[in-house]
Amino acid sequence: MSTAPLAPRSVVAARLRQARQLRGLSQREAGVRMGLDKDTASARISRYESESMAISLESLFELARALDVPAAYLLAATPAMADAILSLGSQSEPQQEALATVLYALIRLPASQRKALAKSIVDAASRVKP
C-alpha cells in the first residue's frame, strides 16, 4: 500500500524550512534576501512555512536564489530527491551533465549489478579524506 502524496504547499513548506535552516537564516533574513520589505519579510516566510499562503512560481525562484538552492530542491517530494538535487546543484554544469549520464547508465543496469556498483562507489567514497 502506497502512502498519499504530499500536498504541494507541504512540500514547499518543508523544503523552505530545511533550506533556510541549512543556510542559518532567520525567516526575516530569508525574506529580505528574496527582496521583501524588512518589515514584512518574516511574516511572509512564516506564512509559506506554515502553509497558510501559497507561493507564486516567481517567488519560489526568488526564494531559491536567496537561499542558494536549485528551485527544484524546493519542490522535491522526498528527502532523498531533495538531497540528490542539492548535491547535483552544487556542481558545475559540465559536471551535472556527466553525473546525469552516469546516473542514467546506472539505473539501466539490472538491480543486482546496480546495487553492487553503488556499494563499491559508496565504499570508495568513504575512504576518501574530506
A tleap script that builds the chain and sets N, CA, C and O, in Angstrom:
source leaprc.protein.ff14SB
mol = sequence {
  NMET SER THR ALA PRO LEU ALA PRO ARG SER
  VAL VAL ALA ALA ARG LEU ARG GLN ALA ARG
  GLN LEU ARG GLY LEU SER GLN ARG GLU ALA
  GLY VAL ARG MET GLY LEU ASP LYS ASP THR
  ALA SER ALA ARG ILE SER ARG TYR GLU SER
  GLU SER MET ALA ILE SER LEU GLU SER LEU
  PHE GLU LEU ALA ARG ALA LEU ASP VAL PRO
  ALA ALA TYR LEU LEU ALA ALA THR PRO ALA
  MET ALA ASP ALA ILE LEU SER LEU GLY SER
  GLN SER GLU PRO GLN GLN GLU ALA LEU ALA
  THR VAL LEU TYR ALA LEU ILE ARG LEU PRO
  ALA SER GLN ARG LYS ALA LEU ALA LYS SER
  ILE VAL ASP ALA ALA SER ARG VAL LYS CPRO
}
set mol.1.N position { 0.836 -1.179 0.000 }
set mol.1.CA position { 0.000 0.000 0.000 }
set mol.1.C position { 0.882 1.242 0.000 }
set mol.1.O position { 1.754 1.375 0.859 }
set mol.2.N position { 0.674 2.143 -0.935 }
set mol.2.CA position { 1.499 3.348 -1.026 }
set mol.2.C position { 0.903 4.458 -0.163 }
set mol.2.O position { -0.293 4.488 0.125 }
set mol.3.N position { 1.783 5.357 0.231 }
set mol.3.CA position { 1.316 6.480 1.037 }
set mol.3.C position { 0.798 7.574 0.117 }
set mol.3.O position { 1.182 7.658 -1.050 }
set mol.4.N position { -0.072 8.403 0.653 }
set mol.4.CA position { -0.626 9.504 -0.138 }
set mol.4.C position { 0.459 10.529 -0.419 }
set mol.4.O position { 1.289 10.801 0.448 }
set mol.5.N position { 0.467 11.100 -1.618 }
set mol.5.CA position { 1.471 12.120 -1.926 }
set mol.5.C position { 1.248 13.365 -1.070 }
set mol.5.O position { 0.121 13.696 -0.700 }
set mol.6.N position { 2.345 14.037 -0.769 }
set mol.6.CA position { 2.256 15.272 -0.001 }
set mol.6.C position { 1.607 16.368 -0.839 }
set mol.6.O position { 1.763 16.408 -2.059 }
set mol.7.N position { 0.887 17.248 -0.173 }
set mol.7.CA position { 0.297 18.399 -0.859 }
set mol.7.C position { 1.417 19.347 -1.258 }
set mol.7.O position { 2.412 19.456 -0.541 }
set mol.8.N position { 1.276 20.037 -2.394 }
set mol.8.CA position { 2.347 20.934 -2.853 }
set mol.8.C position { 2.789 21.955 -1.807 }
set mol.8.O position { 3.985 22.207 -1.663 }
set mol.9.N position { 1.849 22.543 -1.079 }
set mol.9.CA position { 2.246 23.516 -0.058 }
set mol.9.C position { 3.083 22.860 1.036 }
set mol.9.O position { 4.019 23.469 1.555 }
set mol.10.N position { 2.750 21.629 1.383 }
set mol.10.CA position { 3.511 20.919 2.416 }
set mol.10.C position { 4.937 20.660 1.964 }
set mol.10.O position { 5.882 20.800 2.740 }
set mol.11.N position { 5.083 20.282 0.708 }
set mol.11.CA position { 6.414 20.016 0.159 }
set mol.11.C position { 7.257 21.286 0.197 }
set mol.11.O position { 8.376 21.277 0.711 }
set mol.12.N position { 6.727 22.366 -0.341 }
set mol.12.CA position { 7.466 23.631 -0.387 }
set mol.12.C position { 7.757 24.127 1.028 }
set mol.12.O position { 8.862 24.599 1.299 }
set mol.13.N position { 6.793 24.028 1.921 }
set mol.13.CA position { 6.992 24.484 3.299 }
set mol.13.C position { 8.134 23.728 3.969 }
set mol.13.O position { 8.985 24.333 4.622 }
set mol.14.N position { 8.152 22.414 3.809 }
set mol.14.CA position { 9.191 21.601 4.439 }
set mol.14.C position { 10.562 21.914 3.856 }
set mol.14.O position { 11.529 22.081 4.599 }
set mol.15.N position { 10.653 21.996 2.530 }
set mol.15.CA position { 11.946 22.270 1.892 }
set mol.15.C position { 12.416 23.689 2.191 }
set mol.15.O position { 13.608 23.914 2.400 }
set mol.16.N position { 11.505 24.634 2.214 }
set mol.16.CA position { 11.867 26.016 2.526 }
set mol.16.C position { 12.475 26.085 3.921 }
set mol.16.O position { 13.529 26.691 4.117 }
set mol.17.N position { 11.816 25.471 4.877 }
set mol.17.CA position { 12.313 25.470 6.256 }
set mol.17.C position { 13.699 24.825 6.318 }
set mol.17.O position { 14.606 25.349 6.964 }
set mol.18.N position { 13.854 23.682 5.640 }
set mol.18.CA position { 15.145 22.985 5.637 }
set mol.18.C position { 16.242 23.829 5.006 }
set mol.18.O position { 17.338 23.938 5.555 }
set mol.19.N position { 15.951 24.425 3.856 }
set mol.19.CA position { 16.955 25.235 3.164 }
set mol.19.C position { 17.331 26.463 3.978 }
set mol.19.O position { 18.503 26.831 4.056 }
set mol.20.N position { 16.340 27.089 4.578 }
set mol.20.CA position { 16.603 28.275 5.394 }
set mol.20.C position { 17.475 27.916 6.591 }
set mol.20.O position { 18.424 28.634 6.909 }
set mol.21.N position { 17.158 26.814 7.251 }
set mol.21.CA position { 17.947 26.379 8.401 }
set mol.21.C position { 19.342 25.920 7.972 }
set mol.21.O position { 20.324 26.156 8.676 }
set mol.22.N position { 19.423 25.265 6.815 }
set mol.22.CA position { 20.720 24.839 6.279 }
set mol.22.C position { 21.642 26.037 6.076 }
set mol.22.O position { 22.847 25.944 6.308 }
set mol.23.N position { 21.084 27.140 5.649 }
set mol.23.CA position { 21.859 28.359 5.402 }
set mol.23.C position { 22.016 29.216 6.660 }
set mol.23.O position { 22.712 30.231 6.646 }
set mol.24.N position { 21.357 28.793 7.755 }
set mol.24.CA position { 21.469 29.528 9.012 }
set mol.24.C position { 20.784 30.884 8.992 }
set mol.24.O position { 21.251 31.832 9.623 }
set mol.25.N position { 19.678 30.974 8.269 }
set mol.25.CA position { 18.970 32.247 8.126 }
set mol.25.C position { 17.676 32.249 8.928 }
set mol.25.O position { 17.007 31.224 9.058 }
set mol.26.N position { 17.339 33.402 9.456 }
set mol.26.CA position { 16.026 33.592 10.084 }
set mol.26.C position { 15.000 33.762 8.966 }
set mol.26.O position { 15.355 33.940 7.801 }
set mol.27.N position { 13.741 33.704 9.335 }
set mol.27.CA position { 12.694 33.934 8.342 }
set mol.27.C position { 12.830 35.347 7.761 }
set mol.27.O position { 12.660 35.549 6.559 }
set mol.28.N position { 13.129 36.293 8.604 }
set mol.28.CA position { 13.287 37.678 8.145 }
set mol.28.C position { 14.443 37.789 7.160 }
set mol.28.O position { 14.302 38.402 6.101 }
set mol.29.N position { 15.582 37.201 7.503 }
set mol.29.CA position { 16.753 37.276 6.612 }
set mol.29.C position { 16.457 36.638 5.258 }
set mol.29.O position { 16.840 37.173 4.218 }
set mol.30.N position { 15.780 35.504 5.274 }
set mol.30.CA position { 15.437 34.840 4.008 }
set mol.30.C position { 14.526 35.727 3.169 }
set mol.30.O position { 14.724 35.866 1.962 }
set mol.31.N position { 13.533 36.322 3.809 }
set mol.31.CA position { 12.614 37.199 3.089 }
set mol.31.C position { 13.288 38.428 2.518 }
set mol.31.O position { 13.019 38.814 1.381 }
set mol.32.N position { 14.162 39.047 3.296 }
set mol.32.CA position { 14.885 40.228 2.818 }
set mol.32.C position { 15.779 39.853 1.643 }
set mol.32.O position { 15.881 40.602 0.672 }
set mol.33.N position { 16.426 38.696 1.732 }
set mol.33.CA position { 17.294 38.255 0.625 }
set mol.33.C position { 16.515 38.058 -0.667 }
set mol.33.O position { 17.056 38.241 -1.757 }
set mol.34.N position { 15.238 37.683 -0.544 }
set mol.34.CA position { 14.440 37.486 -1.764 }
set mol.34.C position { 13.794 38.768 -2.240 }
set mol.34.O position { 13.065 38.767 -3.233 }
set mol.35.N position { 14.055 39.874 -1.536 }
set mol.35.CA position { 13.587 41.163 -1.989 }
set mol.35.C position { 12.363 41.698 -1.283 }
set mol.35.O position { 11.792 42.702 -1.709 }
set mol.36.N position { 11.948 41.044 -0.209 }
set mol.36.CA position { 10.790 41.537 0.537 }
set mol.36.C position { 11.202 42.667 1.466 }
set mol.36.O position { 12.362 42.756 1.868 }
set mol.37.N position { 10.258 43.522 1.805 }
set mol.37.CA position { 10.488 44.606 2.751 }
set mol.37.C position { 10.831 44.008 4.111 }
set mol.37.O position { 10.230 43.014 4.521 }
set mol.38.N position { 11.787 44.603 4.808 }
set mol.38.CA position { 12.251 44.041 6.078 }
set mol.38.C position { 11.152 43.978 7.129 }
set mol.38.O position { 11.218 43.153 8.040 }
set mol.39.N position { 10.151 44.831 7.019 }
set mol.39.CA position { 9.066 44.835 7.997 }
set mol.39.C position { 8.048 43.714 7.778 }
set mol.39.O position { 7.335 43.336 8.708 }
set mol.40.N position { 7.978 43.189 6.570 }
set mol.40.CA position { 7.006 42.135 6.277 }
set mol.40.C position { 7.655 40.799 5.922 }
set mol.40.O position { 6.962 39.793 5.769 }
set mol.41.N position { 8.972 40.785 5.792 }
set mol.41.CA position { 9.687 39.587 5.329 }
set mol.41.C position { 9.431 38.372 6.217 }
set mol.41.O position { 9.109 37.294 5.718 }
set mol.42.N position { 9.571 38.542 7.523 }
set mol.42.CA position { 9.409 37.425 8.449 }
set mol.42.C position { 8.001 36.840 8.373 }
set mol.42.O position { 7.827 35.621 8.344 }
set mol.43.N position { 7.009 37.709 8.341 }
set mol.43.CA position { 5.621 37.245 8.292 }
set mol.43.C position { 5.337 36.472 7.008 }
set mol.43.O position { 4.649 35.451 7.036 }
set mol.44.N position { 5.862 36.951 5.890 }
set mol.44.CA position { 5.623 36.270 4.604 }
set mol.44.C position { 6.253 34.886 4.601 }
set mol.44.O position { 5.607 33.913 4.209 }
set mol.45.N position { 7.504 34.785 5.031 }
set mol.45.CA position { 8.170 33.482 5.058 }
set mol.45.C position { 7.458 32.551 6.036 }
set mol.45.O position { 7.304 31.361 5.763 }
set mol.46.N position { 7.028 33.087 7.167 }
set mol.46.CA position { 6.278 32.292 8.141 }
set mol.46.C position { 5.006 31.730 7.520 }
set mol.46.O position { 4.658 30.575 7.763 }
set mol.47.N position { 4.319 32.522 6.735 }
set mol.47.CA position { 3.089 32.059 6.068 }
set mol.47.C position { 3.388 30.944 5.070 }
set mol.47.O position { 2.626 29.983 4.962 }
set mol.48.N position { 4.499 31.070 4.338 }
set mol.48.CA position { 4.875 29.994 3.418 }
set mol.48.C position { 5.184 28.715 4.202 }
set mol.48.O position { 4.738 27.630 3.827 }
set mol.49.N position { 5.945 28.846 5.283 }
set mol.49.CA position { 6.355 27.678 6.060 }
set mol.49.C position { 5.191 27.031 6.811 }
set mol.49.O position { 5.205 25.824 7.053 }
set mol.50.N position { 4.193 27.820 7.178 }
set mol.50.CA position { 3.033 27.272 7.896 }
set mol.50.C position { 1.937 26.800 6.940 }
set mol.50.O position { 0.895 26.307 7.372 }
set mol.51.N position { 2.180 26.954 5.654 }
set mol.51.CA position { 1.255 26.544 4.595 }
set mol.51.C position { -0.014 27.381 4.545 }
set mol.51.O position { -0.985 26.989 3.897 }
set mol.52.N position { -0.023 28.532 5.219 }
set mol.52.CA position { -1.221 29.375 5.192 }
set mol.52.C position { -1.259 30.268 3.955 }
set mol.52.O position { -2.269 30.918 3.684 }
set mol.53.N position { -0.159 30.299 3.209 }
set mol.53.CA position { -0.107 31.116 1.997 }
set mol.53.C position { 0.645 30.342 0.916 }
set mol.53.O position { 1.719 29.794 1.163 }
set mol.54.N position { 0.074 30.306 -0.270 }
set mol.54.CA position { 0.735 29.668 -1.408 }
set mol.54.C position { 1.807 30.610 -1.945 }
set mol.54.O position { 1.687 31.832 -1.849 }
set mol.55.N position { 2.845 30.024 -2.505 }
set mol.55.CA position { 3.927 30.812 -3.078 }
set mol.55.C position { 3.794 30.799 -4.601 }
set mol.55.O position { 3.530 29.754 -5.195 }
set mol.56.N position { 3.973 31.939 -5.217 }
set mol.56.CA position { 3.916 32.002 -6.680 }
set mol.56.C position { 5.188 31.382 -7.253 }
set mol.56.O position { 6.193 31.247 -6.555 }
set mol.57.N position { 5.134 31.018 -8.495 }
set mol.57.CA position { 6.297 30.445 -9.161 }
set mol.57.C position { 7.452 31.441 -9.181 }
set mol.57.O position { 8.603 31.067 -8.952 }
set mol.58.N position { 7.148 32.696 -9.453 }
set mol.58.CA position { 8.188 33.727 -9.468 }
set mol.58.C position { 8.833 33.866 -8.096 }
set mol.58.O position { 10.056 33.967 -7.993 }
set mol.59.N position { 8.020 33.871 -7.041 }
set mol.59.CA position { 8.554 33.979 -5.681 }
set mol.59.C position { 9.355 32.741 -5.298 }
set mol.59.O position { 10.356 32.843 -4.589 }
set mol.60.N position { 8.919 31.571 -5.764 }
set mol.60.CA position { 9.661 30.347 -5.480 }
set mol.60.C position { 11.071 30.441 -6.055 }
set mol.60.O position { 12.039 30.065 -5.393 }
set mol.61.N position { 11.191 30.938 -7.278 }
set mol.61.CA position { 12.512 31.081 -7.900 }
set mol.61.C position { 13.350 32.131 -7.177 }
set mol.61.O position { 14.556 31.949 -7.008 }
set mol.62.N position { 12.727 33.225 -6.750 }
set mol.62.CA position { 13.451 34.251 -5.985 }
set mol.62.C position { 13.929 33.692 -4.654 }
set mol.62.O position { 15.045 33.972 -4.216 }
set mol.63.N position { 13.080 32.904 -4.019 }
set mol.63.CA position { 13.445 32.303 -2.740 }
set mol.63.C position { 14.584 31.305 -2.914 }
set mol.63.O position { 15.502 31.263 -2.095 }
set mol.64.N position { 14.531 30.512 -3.959 }
set mol.64.CA position { 15.613 29.558 -4.235 }
set mol.64.C position { 16.929 30.308 -4.438 }
set mol.64.O position { 17.968 29.899 -3.919 }
set mol.65.N position { 16.882 31.402 -5.192 }
set mol.65.CA position { 18.085 32.201 -5.408 }
set mol.65.C position { 18.590 32.756 -4.084 }
set mol.65.O position { 19.790 32.714 -3.809 }
set mol.66.N position { 17.684 33.274 -3.265 }
set mol.66.CA position { 18.058 33.862 -1.983 }
set mol.66.C position { 18.670 32.831 -1.036 }
set mol.66.O position { 19.547 33.159 -0.237 }
set mol.67.N position { 18.206 31.587 -1.128 }
set mol.67.CA position { 18.704 30.518 -0.263 }
set mol.67.C position { 19.851 29.740 -0.898 }
set mol.67.O position { 20.402 28.824 -0.286 }
set mol.68.N position { 20.207 30.107 -2.123 }
set mol.68.CA position { 21.287 29.453 -2.853 }
set mol.68.C position { 21.058 27.943 -2.994 }
set mol.68.O position { 21.939 27.127 -2.724 }
set mol.69.N position { 19.832 27.607 -3.432 }
set mol.69.CA position { 19.480 26.220 -3.723 }
set mol.69.C position { 18.783 26.184 -5.081 }
set mol.69.O position { 18.182 27.178 -5.488 }
set mol.70.N position { 18.854 25.062 -5.785 }
set mol.70.CA position { 18.090 24.957 -7.032 }
set mol.70.C position { 16.593 25.040 -6.730 }
set mol.70.O position { 16.140 24.525 -5.708 }
set mol.71.N position { 15.837 25.673 -7.596 }
set mol.71.CA position { 14.384 25.772 -7.394 }
set mol.71.C position { 13.760 24.382 -7.263 }
set mol.71.O position { 12.812 24.199 -6.501 }
set mol.72.N position { 14.278 23.421 -7.990 }
set mol.72.CA position { 13.752 22.048 -7.916 }
set mol.72.C position { 13.868 21.471 -6.511 }
set mol.72.O position { 13.062 20.626 -6.120 }
set mol.73.N position { 14.859 21.915 -5.753 }
set mol.73.CA position { 15.013 21.451 -4.371 }
set mol.73.C position { 13.773 21.794 -3.562 }
set mol.73.O position { 13.319 20.983 -2.755 }
set mol.74.N position { 13.221 22.979 -3.766 }
set mol.74.CA position { 12.050 23.405 -3.008 }
set mol.74.C position { 10.793 22.629 -3.390 }
set mol.74.O position { 9.781 22.712 -2.694 }
set mol.75.N position { 10.848 21.881 -4.479 }
set mol.75.CA position { 9.706 21.102 -4.944 }
set mol.75.C position { 9.886 19.599 -4.772 }
set mol.75.O position { 8.979 18.829 -5.089 }
set mol.76.N position { 11.033 19.174 -4.278 }
set mol.76.CA position { 11.334 17.746 -4.144 }
set mol.76.C position { 10.399 17.097 -3.134 }
set mol.76.O position { 10.313 17.543 -1.990 }
set mol.77.N position { 9.702 16.052 -3.549 }
set mol.77.CA position { 8.691 15.412 -2.709 }
set mol.77.C position { 9.270 14.502 -1.630 }
set mol.77.O position { 8.591 14.205 -0.647 }
set mol.78.N position { 10.509 14.056 -1.800 }
set mol.78.CA position { 11.106 13.172 -0.802 }
set mol.78.C position { 12.452 13.723 -0.349 }
set mol.78.O position { 13.104 14.455 -1.093 }
set mol.79.N position { 12.866 13.382 0.851 }
set mol.79.CA position { 14.185 13.838 1.320 }
set mol.79.C position { 15.328 13.349 0.422 }
set mol.79.O position { 16.284 14.087 0.187 }
set mol.80.N position { 15.236 12.127 -0.072 }
set mol.80.CA position { 16.293 11.606 -0.938 }
set mol.80.C position { 16.392 12.404 -2.235 }
set mol.80.O position { 17.489 12.706 -2.703 }
set mol.81.N position { 15.250 12.741 -2.808 }
set mol.81.CA position { 15.255 13.540 -4.034 }
set mol.81.C position { 15.819 14.923 -3.744 }
set mol.81.O position { 16.593 15.458 -4.539 }
set mol.82.N position { 15.438 15.506 -2.612 }
set mol.82.CA position { 15.951 16.832 -2.234 }
set mol.82.C position { 17.473 16.781 -2.084 }
set mol.82.O position { 18.174 17.670 -2.567 }
set mol.83.N position { 17.981 15.754 -1.423 }
set mol.83.CA position { 19.429 15.611 -1.253 }
set mol.83.C position { 20.138 15.466 -2.600 }
set mol.83.O position { 21.196 16.057 -2.819 }
set mol.84.N position { 19.549 14.678 -3.498 }
set mol.84.CA position { 20.146 14.484 -4.824 }
set mol.84.C position { 20.180 15.798 -5.602 }
set mol.84.O position { 21.184 16.114 -6.240 }
set mol.85.N position { 19.105 16.552 -5.553 }
set mol.85.CA position { 19.042 17.831 -6.263 }
set mol.85.C position { 20.061 18.806 -5.692 }
set mol.85.O position { 20.755 19.496 -6.438 }
set mol.86.N position { 20.148 18.863 -4.369 }
set mol.86.CA position { 21.102 19.767 -3.729 }
set mol.86.C position { 22.537 19.387 -4.094 }
set mol.86.O position { 23.361 20.256 -4.375 }
set mol.87.N position { 22.828 18.094 -4.087 }
set mol.87.CA position { 24.174 17.631 -4.450 }
set mol.87.C position { 24.501 17.940 -5.905 }
set mol.87.O position { 25.581 18.444 -6.213 }
set mol.88.N position { 23.579 17.642 -6.781 }
set mol.88.CA position { 23.789 17.905 -8.203 }
set mol.88.C position { 23.896 19.403 -8.474 }
set mol.88.O position { 24.704 19.837 -9.295 }
set mol.89.N position { 23.079 20.184 -7.782 }
set mol.89.CA position { 23.081 21.628 -7.974 }
set mol.89.C position { 24.361 22.305 -7.530 }
set mol.89.O position { 24.649 23.425 -7.951 }
set mol.90.N position { 25.133 21.642 -6.685 }
set mol.90.CA position { 26.387 22.235 -6.214 }
set mol.90.C position { 27.544 22.027 -7.199 }
set mol.90.O position { 28.657 22.499 -6.966 }
set mol.91.N position { 27.276 21.328 -8.284 }
set mol.91.CA position { 28.306 21.043 -9.281 }
set mol.91.C position { 28.193 22.005 -10.466 }
set mol.91.O position { 27.156 22.632 -10.683 }
set mol.92.N position { 29.286 22.103 -11.224 }
set mol.92.CA position { 29.262 22.921 -12.438 }
set mol.92.C position { 28.343 22.262 -13.477 }
set mol.92.O position { 28.026 21.077 -13.374 }
set mol.93.N position { 27.930 23.030 -14.459 }
set mol.93.CA position { 27.033 22.479 -15.484 }
set mol.93.C position { 27.646 21.285 -16.223 }
set mol.93.O position { 26.950 20.289 -16.426 }
set mol.94.N position { 28.924 21.343 -16.634 }
set mol.94.CA position { 29.504 20.158 -17.281 }
set mol.94.C position { 29.522 18.933 -16.344 }
set mol.94.O position { 29.298 17.805 -16.783 }
set mol.95.N position { 29.789 19.170 -15.062 }
set mol.95.CA position { 29.800 18.070 -14.110 }
set mol.95.C position { 28.383 17.533 -13.906 }
set mol.95.O position { 28.198 16.327 -13.739 }
set mol.96.N position { 27.388 18.412 -13.918 }
set mol.96.CA position { 25.997 17.966 -13.811 }
set mol.96.C position { 25.652 17.052 -14.982 }
set mol.96.O position { 25.025 16.009 -14.799 }
set mol.97.N position { 26.065 17.447 -16.181 }
set mol.97.CA position { 25.799 16.627 -17.368 }
set mol.97.C position { 26.472 15.269 -17.259 }
set mol.97.O position { 25.868 14.248 -17.588 }
set mol.98.N position { 27.717 15.250 -16.799 }
set mol.98.CA position { 28.441 13.991 -16.648 }
set mol.98.C position { 27.775 13.090 -15.611 }
set mol.98.O position { 27.621 11.888 -15.826 }
set mol.99.N position { 27.386 13.679 -14.492 }
set mol.99.CA position { 26.740 12.896 -13.443 }
set mol.99.C position { 25.372 12.385 -13.889 }
set mol.99.O position { 24.986 11.269 -13.541 }
set mol.100.N position { 24.640 13.188 -14.654 }
set mol.100.CA position { 23.346 12.749 -15.171 }
set mol.100.C position { 23.523 11.560 -16.113 }
set mol.100.O position { 22.714 10.633 -16.104 }
set mol.101.N position { 24.571 11.586 -16.919 }
set mol.101.CA position { 24.859 10.466 -17.820 }
set mol.101.C position { 25.172 9.204 -17.018 }
set mol.101.O position { 24.696 8.119 -17.350 }
set mol.102.N position { 25.967 9.348 -15.973 }
set mol.102.CA position { 26.305 8.205 -15.121 }
set mol.102.C position { 25.051 7.668 -14.432 }
set mol.102.O position { 24.845 6.455 -14.374 }
set mol.103.N position { 24.227 8.552 -13.918 }
set mol.103.CA position { 23.003 8.132 -13.242 }
set mol.103.C position { 22.078 7.382 -14.202 }
set mol.103.O position { 21.506 6.351 -13.849 }
set mol.104.N position { 21.942 7.906 -15.407 }
set mol.104.CA position { 21.107 7.241 -16.406 }
set mol.104.C position { 21.632 5.835 -16.704 }
set mol.104.O position { 20.856 4.884 -16.792 }
set mol.105.N position { 22.941 5.711 -16.857 }
set mol.105.CA position { 23.535 4.392 -17.105 }
set mol.105.C position { 23.342 3.468 -15.905 }
set mol.105.O position { 23.064 2.280 -16.069 }
set mol.106.N position { 23.487 4.004 -14.727 }
set mol.106.CA position { 23.341 3.216 -13.505 }
set mol.106.C position { 21.925 2.662 -13.361 }
set mol.106.O position { 21.759 1.493 -13.012 }
set mol.107.N position { 20.913 3.467 -13.618 }
set mol.107.CA position { 19.543 2.982 -13.443 }
set mol.107.C position { 19.132 1.988 -14.526 }
set mol.107.O position { 18.136 1.282 -14.368 }
set mol.108.N position { 19.877 1.923 -15.611 }
set mol.108.CA position { 19.579 0.957 -16.671 }
set mol.108.C position { 20.139 -0.428 -16.377 }
set mol.108.O position { 19.770 -1.404 -17.030 }
set mol.109.N position { 21.035 -0.511 -15.389 }
set mol.109.CA position { 21.604 -1.802 -15.024 }
set mol.109.C position { 20.584 -2.660 -14.284 }
set mol.109.O position { 19.663 -2.136 -13.659 }
set mol.110.N position { 20.753 -3.993 -14.357 }
set mol.110.CA position { 19.901 -4.854 -13.524 }
set mol.110.C position { 20.124 -4.503 -12.043 }
set mol.110.O position { 21.212 -4.080 -11.654 }
set mol.111.N position { 19.092 -4.683 -11.241 }
set mol.111.CA position { 19.120 -4.277 -9.834 }
set mol.111.C position { 20.334 -4.828 -9.078 }
set mol.111.O position { 20.935 -4.102 -8.286 }
set mol.112.N position { 20.700 -6.071 -9.299 }
set mol.112.CA position { 21.828 -6.660 -8.560 }
set mol.112.C position { 23.146 -5.986 -8.931 }
set mol.112.O position { 23.971 -5.719 -8.058 }
set mol.113.N position { 23.349 -5.710 -10.214 }
set mol.113.CA position { 24.569 -5.025 -10.643 }
set mol.113.C position { 24.592 -3.585 -10.132 }
set mol.113.O position { 25.629 -3.083 -9.697 }
set mol.114.N position { 23.444 -2.937 -10.190 }
set mol.114.CA position { 23.328 -1.558 -9.713 }
set mol.114.C position { 23.665 -1.483 -8.227 }
set mol.114.O position { 24.394 -0.588 -7.798 }
set mol.115.N position { 23.138 -2.417 -7.444 }
set mol.115.CA position { 23.374 -2.433 -6.006 }
set mol.115.C position { 24.857 -2.654 -5.710 }
set mol.115.O position { 25.423 -1.979 -4.850 }
set mol.116.N position { 25.490 -3.593 -6.415 }
set mol.116.CA position { 26.916 -3.883 -6.194 }
set mol.116.C position { 27.779 -2.686 -6.591 }
set mol.116.O position { 28.713 -2.328 -5.873 }
set mol.117.N position { 27.472 -2.077 -7.714 }
set mol.117.CA position { 28.252 -0.922 -8.168 }
set mol.117.C position { 28.064 0.266 -7.223 }
set mol.117.O position { 29.029 0.951 -6.885 }
set mol.118.N position { 26.838 0.507 -6.804 }
set mol.118.CA position { 26.576 1.607 -5.869 }
set mol.118.C position { 27.316 1.377 -4.557 }
set mol.118.O position { 27.865 2.319 -3.985 }
set mol.119.N position { 27.337 0.141 -4.074 }
set mol.119.CA position { 28.053 -0.167 -2.829 }
set mol.119.C position { 29.541 0.090 -2.985 }
set mol.119.O position { 30.171 0.639 -2.081 }
set mol.120.N position { 30.113 -0.299 -4.116 }
set mol.120.CA position { 31.551 -0.076 -4.317 }
set mol.120.C position { 31.879 1.419 -4.396 }
set mol.120.O position { 32.933 1.848 -3.928 }
set mol.121.N position { 30.985 2.207 -4.984 }
set mol.121.CA position { 31.200 3.655 -5.067 }
set mol.121.C position { 31.120 4.275 -3.675 }
set mol.121.O position { 31.967 5.088 -3.305 }
set mol.122.N position { 30.106 3.890 -2.907 }
set mol.122.CA position { 29.942 4.420 -1.552 }
set mol.122.C position { 31.134 4.013 -0.683 }
set mol.122.O position { 31.640 4.821 0.096 }
set mol.123.N position { 31.579 2.772 -0.812 }
set mol.123.CA position { 32.739 2.308 -0.044 }
set mol.123.C position { 33.988 3.094 -0.413 }
set mol.123.O position { 34.752 3.495 0.465 }
set mol.124.N position { 34.198 3.317 -1.704 }
set mol.124.CA position { 35.373 4.088 -2.142 }
set mol.124.C position { 35.302 5.533 -1.643 }
set mol.124.O position { 36.314 6.100 -1.231 }
set mol.125.N position { 34.120 6.119 -1.680 }
set mol.125.CA position { 33.952 7.498 -1.225 }
set mol.125.C position { 34.203 7.622 0.277 }
set mol.125.O position { 34.703 8.646 0.740 }
set mol.126.N position { 33.861 6.596 1.025 }
set mol.126.CA position { 34.065 6.658 2.467 }
set mol.126.C position { 35.536 6.600 2.847 }
set mol.126.O position { 35.911 6.996 3.950 }
set mol.127.N position { 36.380 6.101 1.927 }
set mol.127.CA position { 37.832 6.038 2.180 }
set mol.127.C position { 38.560 7.327 1.799 }
set mol.127.O position { 39.729 7.508 2.139 }
set mol.128.N position { 37.857 8.230 1.086 }
set mol.128.CA position { 38.451 9.492 0.660 }
set mol.128.C position { 38.410 10.476 1.818 }
set mol.128.O position { 37.378 10.647 2.466 }
set mol.129.N position { 39.546 11.122 2.073 }
set mol.129.CA position { 39.593 12.114 3.140 }
set mol.129.C position { 38.895 13.382 2.674 }
set mol.129.O position { 39.047 13.801 1.527 }
set mol.130.N position { 38.107 14.006 3.600 }
set mol.130.CA position { 37.388 15.231 3.210 }
set mol.130.C position { 38.287 16.407 2.971 }
set mol.130.O position { 37.810 17.492 2.639 }
savepdb mol mol.pdb
quit
